[in-house]
Amino acid sequence: MKFYAGLDVAVETTALCLVDQTGEIVCEATIATDPEEIWAYLSETGLVFERIGFEAGPCSSWLYKRLTEYDLPAVCIDARHAHAALKAQNVKTDRNDARGIAHIVRTGWFRVSHVRSNESAMRRVLLNSRKTLLSKRLELENHIRGNLKVFGLKVGAVTARGFEARVQELIKDDADLLSYVEPLLRVRGQIQIEINALDKKIRHLVKEDPVCRRFMTIPGVGPLTALLFKSTVDDPQRFAKSANVAVHLGLTPRKYASGEIDFNGRIAKTGDQMTRTHLYEAAQVLMRRSSAKNALKSWGAKIAKRGSTKRAYVAVARKLAVIMHRMWIDGTDFDGGTAHTA
């Protein structure tokens, strides 16, 4: 008899459901979200499990790594697949979700979600921290711009480095206004210092990483895009074909074909949004700013003539994902003469 376990994981507690191969519920429980307690509970049952499943989420990476250390057959389920199956329930509770997950892993109707290595997870913390600081700096700048517009003071187009000087130039004759805005400028300045420190760490990591340096032989691909792509893909061998990377990042069109209807929609936009955005920006730089002639740029220019510039950027971003994966697998640098055939 084969047995399966479904875990509905929350921060404090985890609902657990055990079923046999016929779908009969063996037992249910709610225990602390702690790998040792989960392992102890499963061990006490004396059952041999075929699969132990849970949804991808904030705790899934930590839980997966710890459970596999106990030689448990843990599987991390793609959250979209789990959601599609569980939404058929009329009543949503942690107990019912655990039951649903147990039946999902029993039937095998799920897609495994990749769990990043510790190295890639740490790099994503670095990149996410930088992104958060950038958003806070932009929020402060927009707040300052909005307040100054009330008095007819327009900051206008200015670089990040020249923003503070421009604001002080506008309000230097109004002591009260200056005293209200200066605290925001000081906070913004400190945020910029921290951003610069994180940028330095990113450049150091990229300099020491041969794969990232290889990615940067592509015009338009900088340290951020290279490190993001590497930490997102994590293990290039998990993709059977390089084209699958573009699908994973949501850079391929949606498809709807049913009966007499058959059409392609906009790109799926699934997968990692930050990596997809940086690939799109790299495509823009390659198409607009790079002076070097290469087959990929020429290919994108032809698409822009047939359709639109935006569509060309998306197509080049999709091709970049495929090329970067192939470069990683083959251990080769970018070849501008043959990039269109990747």
C-alpha positions as CSV (number, residue, x, y, z in Angstrom):
1,M,0.0,0.0,0.0
2,K,1.3,3.4,-1.0
3,F,0.8,6.5,1.2
4,Y,0.9,10.2,0.4
5,A,0.9,13.3,2.6
6,G,-0.3,16.8,1.9
7,L,0.9,19.8,3.9
8,D,-0.8,23.2,3.9
9,V,2.0,25.4,5.3
10,A,1.5,28.6,7.2
11,V,4.0,30.6,9.2
12,E,3.1,29.2,12.6
13,T,1.2,26.0,11.9
14,T,0.9,23.3,9.2
15,A,-2.3,21.3,8.4
16,L,-1.3,17.8,7.5
17,C,-3.4,15.1,5.8
18,L,-2.3,11.5,5.0
19,V,-4.1,9.4,2.4
20,D,-3.5,5.9,0.9
21,Q,-3.3,5.1,-2.8
22,T,-7.1,4.7,-3.0
23,G,-7.7,8.2,-1.6
24,E,-8.9,7.1,1.8
25,I,-7.8,9.5,4.6
26,V,-5.6,7.8,7.1
27,C,-5.2,10.6,9.5
28,E,-5.2,14.4,9.9
29,A,-3.4,16.8,12.2
30,T,-2.3,20.4,12.8
31,I,1.3,20.8,13.9
32,A,3.9,23.5,14.2
33,T,5.6,24.6,11.0
34,D,8.9,23.0,12.0
35,P,10.7,20.4,9.9
36,E,11.7,18.4,12.9
37,E,8.2,18.2,14.3
38,I,6.8,17.2,10.8
39,W,9.4,14.5,10.5
40,A,8.7,13.2,14.0
41,Y,5.0,13.1,13.3
42,L,5.4,11.3,10.0
43,S,7.9,8.8,11.5
44,E,5.5,7.9,14.3
45,T,2.9,6.8,11.8
46,G,5.3,4.0,10.7
47,L,4.1,4.5,7.1
48,V,6.4,4.6,4.0
49,F,5.5,7.6,1.9
50,E,5.5,7.8,-1.9
51,R,5.3,11.6,-1.9
52,I,4.9,14.5,0.6
53,G,3.7,17.6,-1.1
54,F,3.2,21.3,-0.3
55,E,2.7,24.5,-2.3
56,A,5.5,26.7,-3.4
57,G,5.6,29.7,-1.0
58,P,7.7,31.8,1.4
59,C,8.6,28.8,3.6
60,S,8.7,26.1,0.9
61,S,12.5,26.4,0.1
62,W,13.5,26.0,3.8
63,L,11.0,23.3,4.4
64,Y,11.9,21.3,1.3
65,K,15.7,21.4,2.1
66,R,15.2,20.3,5.7
67,L,12.7,17.5,4.9
68,T,14.9,16.1,2.2
69,E,17.7,16.0,4.7
70,Y,15.5,13.5,6.6
71,D,15.3,11.4,3.5
72,L,11.6,12.3,3.1
73,P,10.2,12.3,-0.5
74,A,9.2,16.0,-0.4
75,V,7.9,17.7,-3.5
76,C,7.3,21.4,-3.9
77,I,4.2,21.9,-6.1
78,D,3.8,24.8,-8.5
79,A,1.4,27.3,-6.8
80,R,-0.6,28.0,-9.9
81,H,-1.3,24.3,-10.5
82,A,-2.3,23.8,-6.8
83,H,-4.5,26.9,-6.9
84,A,-6.3,25.7,-10.0
85,A,-7.1,22.3,-8.3
86,L,-8.0,23.7,-4.8
87,K,-10.3,26.4,-6.0
88,A,-12.9,23.7,-6.9
89,Q,-13.6,23.4,-3.2
90,N,-16.7,25.1,-1.9
91,V,-15.2,25.6,1.6
92,K,-11.6,26.8,1.9
93,T,-9.9,25.9,5.2
94,D,-6.4,24.8,6.0
95,R,-7.7,21.3,6.7
96,N,-9.4,21.1,3.3
97,D,-6.4,22.5,1.5
98,A,-4.2,19.8,3.1
99,R,-6.7,17.2,1.9
100,G,-6.6,18.7,-1.6
101,I,-2.8,18.7,-1.7
102,A,-2.7,15.1,-0.6
103,H,-4.9,14.1,-3.4
104,I,-2.9,16.2,-5.9
105,V,0.3,14.4,-5.0
106,R,-1.5,11.0,-5.0
107,T,-2.9,11.5,-8.6
108,G,0.3,13.0,-9.9
109,W,-1.5,15.9,-11.5
110,F,1.0,18.6,-10.6
111,R,4.1,20.3,-11.8
112,V,7.1,20.4,-9.5
113,S,8.4,23.8,-8.6
114,H,12.1,24.2,-8.7
115,V,13.7,25.0,-5.3
116,R,16.7,27.4,-5.6
117,S,20.1,26.5,-4.3
118,N,21.4,28.4,-1.2
119,E,23.8,30.4,-3.4
120,S,21.0,31.5,-5.8
121,A,18.6,32.2,-2.9
122,M,21.3,34.5,-1.2
123,R,21.8,36.4,-4.5
124,R,18.1,36.9,-4.8
125,V,18.1,38.5,-1.3
126,L,20.8,40.9,-2.5
127,L,18.9,41.7,-5.7
128,N,15.5,42.1,-4.0
129,S,17.1,44.4,-1.3
130,R,18.4,46.6,-4.1
131,K,15.1,46.7,-5.8
132,T,13.3,47.6,-2.6
133,L,15.7,50.5,-1.9
134,L,15.3,51.8,-5.4
135,S,11.5,51.8,-5.1
136,K,11.8,53.7,-1.8
137,R,14.1,56.3,-3.3
138,L,11.8,56.8,-6.3
139,E,8.8,57.1,-3.9
140,L,10.6,59.9,-2.0
141,E,11.6,61.7,-5.2
142,N,8.0,61.6,-6.5
143,H,6.7,62.8,-3.1
144,I,9.2,65.7,-3.2
145,R,8.3,66.5,-6.8
146,G,4.6,66.5,-6.0
147,N,4.9,68.8,-3.0
148,L,7.0,71.3,-4.9
149,K,4.5,71.5,-7.8
150,V,2.0,73.0,-5.3
151,F,4.2,76.1,-5.3
152,G,4.9,76.1,-9.0
153,L,8.4,74.6,-8.5
154,K,9.2,72.0,-11.2
155,V,12.2,69.7,-10.7
156,G,12.1,68.6,-14.3
157,A,14.3,65.9,-15.9
158,V,17.3,65.4,-13.8
159,T,19.7,62.5,-13.0
160,A,19.6,60.7,-9.7
161,R,23.0,62.3,-8.8
162,G,21.7,65.8,-9.5
163,F,18.3,65.5,-7.9
164,E,19.2,66.8,-4.5
165,A,21.1,69.8,-5.9
166,R,18.2,70.7,-8.1
167,V,15.7,70.6,-5.3
168,Q,17.9,72.7,-3.0
169,E,18.3,75.2,-5.9
170,L,14.5,75.6,-6.2
171,I,13.8,76.0,-2.5
172,K,16.9,77.8,-1.2
173,D,15.0,81.1,-0.7
174,D,12.2,79.6,1.4
175,A,13.5,78.6,4.8
176,D,10.3,76.9,6.0
177,L,9.9,74.8,2.9
178,L,13.6,73.9,3.0
179,S,13.2,72.7,6.6
180,Y,10.3,70.5,5.6
181,V,12.0,68.9,2.5
182,E,15.5,68.5,3.8
183,P,14.7,65.5,6.1
184,L,13.4,63.7,3.0
185,L,16.5,64.6,1.1
186,R,18.7,63.3,3.9
187,V,16.8,60.0,4.0
188,R,17.0,59.8,0.2
189,G,20.7,60.4,0.4
190,Q,21.2,57.6,2.9
191,I,19.2,55.2,0.7
192,Q,21.4,56.1,-2.2
193,I,24.5,55.3,-0.2
194,E,23.1,51.9,0.6
195,I,22.2,51.3,-3.0
196,N,25.7,52.1,-4.1
197,A,27.0,49.7,-1.5
198,L,24.8,46.9,-2.9
199,D,25.8,47.8,-6.4
200,K,29.4,47.3,-5.4
201,K,28.6,43.9,-4.0
202,I,26.8,42.9,-7.2
203,R,29.7,44.0,-9.4
204,H,32.1,42.0,-7.2
205,L,30.0,38.9,-7.4
206,V,29.7,39.2,-11.2
207,K,33.4,39.8,-11.5
208,E,34.1,36.5,-9.7
209,D,31.5,34.5,-11.6
210,P,32.7,33.2,-15.0
211,V,29.1,32.5,-16.2
212,C,28.0,36.0,-15.5
213,R,31.0,37.4,-17.3
214,R,30.2,35.2,-20.2
215,F,26.6,36.6,-20.3
216,M,28.0,40.2,-20.3
217,T,29.7,39.5,-23.7
218,I,26.2,40.1,-25.1
219,P,25.6,43.8,-25.9
220,G,23.0,45.3,-23.5
221,V,23.5,42.7,-20.8
222,G,25.0,44.2,-17.7
223,P,25.8,42.9,-14.2
224,L,22.2,43.1,-12.9
225,T,20.7,41.2,-15.8
226,A,23.5,38.6,-15.8
227,L,23.2,37.9,-12.1
228,L,19.4,37.9,-12.2
229,F,19.3,35.4,-15.0
230,K,21.8,33.1,-13.3
231,S,20.0,33.2,-10.0
232,T,16.6,32.6,-11.6
233,V,17.6,29.7,-13.8
234,D,19.9,28.3,-11.0
235,D,20.4,24.9,-12.7
236,P,20.6,25.1,-16.5
237,Q,20.2,21.3,-16.8
238,R,16.6,21.4,-15.5
239,F,15.5,22.7,-18.9
240,A,15.6,20.1,-21.7
241,K,15.7,22.8,-24.3
242,S,16.9,26.3,-24.3
243,A,13.6,27.5,-25.7
244,N,11.9,26.3,-22.5
245,V,13.6,29.1,-20.6
246,A,11.7,31.7,-22.5
247,V,8.5,29.8,-21.7
248,H,9.4,29.6,-18.0
249,L,10.0,33.4,-17.9
250,G,6.6,34.1,-19.5
251,L,8.1,35.6,-22.7
252,T,6.1,33.4,-25.1
253,P,2.5,34.1,-26.3
254,R,-0.5,32.6,-24.7
255,K,-2.3,30.0,-26.8
256,Y,-6.1,29.4,-27.0
257,A,-7.4,26.7,-29.3
258,S,-10.8,25.3,-28.8
259,G,-13.3,24.2,-31.5
260,E,-13.3,26.8,-34.3
261,I,-11.3,29.3,-32.2
262,D,-7.5,29.3,-32.5
263,F,-5.4,32.4,-31.7
264,N,-2.2,33.5,-29.9
265,G,-2.5,36.2,-27.3
266,R,0.0,38.4,-25.5
267,I,3.0,37.0,-23.7
268,A,2.1,34.9,-20.7
269,K,4.1,37.0,-18.1
270,T,4.4,33.9,-15.8
271,G,7.6,33.2,-14.0
272,D,10.0,35.7,-12.5
273,Q,8.8,39.3,-13.2
274,M,12.1,41.0,-12.3
275,T,14.2,38.8,-14.6
276,R,11.7,39.3,-17.5
277,T,11.8,43.1,-17.0
278,H,15.6,43.2,-17.1
279,L,15.7,41.1,-20.2
280,Y,13.3,43.5,-21.9
281,E,15.5,46.4,-20.8
282,A,18.6,44.6,-22.1
283,A,16.8,44.2,-25.4
284,Q,16.1,47.9,-25.5
285,V,19.7,48.8,-24.9
286,L,20.9,46.3,-27.6
287,M,18.4,47.7,-30.1
288,R,18.8,51.4,-29.4
289,R,22.2,52.1,-27.9
290,S,24.5,49.4,-29.0
291,S,26.6,50.5,-31.9
292,A,28.0,47.0,-32.6
293,K,26.4,45.2,-35.5
294,N,25.2,41.7,-34.8
295,A,22.6,39.2,-36.2
296,L,20.4,39.5,-33.2
297,K,20.0,43.3,-33.6
298,S,19.3,42.9,-37.3
299,W,16.7,40.3,-36.6
300,G,15.0,42.5,-34.1
301,A,15.1,45.5,-36.5
302,K,13.2,43.3,-39.1
303,I,10.5,42.5,-36.6
304,A,10.2,46.2,-35.7
305,K,9.6,47.1,-39.4
306,R,6.9,44.4,-39.8
307,G,5.1,45.1,-36.5
308,S,6.1,47.5,-33.7
309,T,9.2,48.4,-31.8
310,K,7.7,47.1,-28.5
311,R,7.0,43.8,-30.2
312,A,10.6,43.7,-31.4
313,Y,11.9,44.3,-27.8
314,V,9.8,41.4,-26.5
315,A,11.0,39.1,-29.3
316,V,14.7,40.1,-28.7
317,A,14.2,39.6,-24.9
318,R,12.8,36.1,-25.5
319,K,15.8,35.3,-27.8
320,L,18.2,36.6,-25.2
321,A,16.8,34.1,-22.7
322,V,17.4,31.3,-25.1
323,I,20.8,32.5,-26.1
324,M,22.0,33.0,-22.5
325,H,20.9,29.5,-21.6
326,R,22.7,28.0,-24.6
327,M,25.8,29.9,-23.8
328,W,25.7,28.6,-20.2
329,I,25.3,25.0,-21.4
330,D,27.9,25.2,-24.1
331,G,30.4,27.4,-22.2
332,T,30.7,29.8,-25.1
333,D,30.8,33.6,-25.4
334,F,28.3,35.6,-27.5
335,D,28.8,35.3,-31.2
336,G,27.0,38.2,-32.9
337,G,27.3,36.5,-36.3
338,T,25.2,33.5,-35.4
339,A,23.0,34.7,-32.6
340,H,19.9,34.6,-34.8
341,T,20.1,30.9,-35.2
342,A,20.1,30.2,-31.4
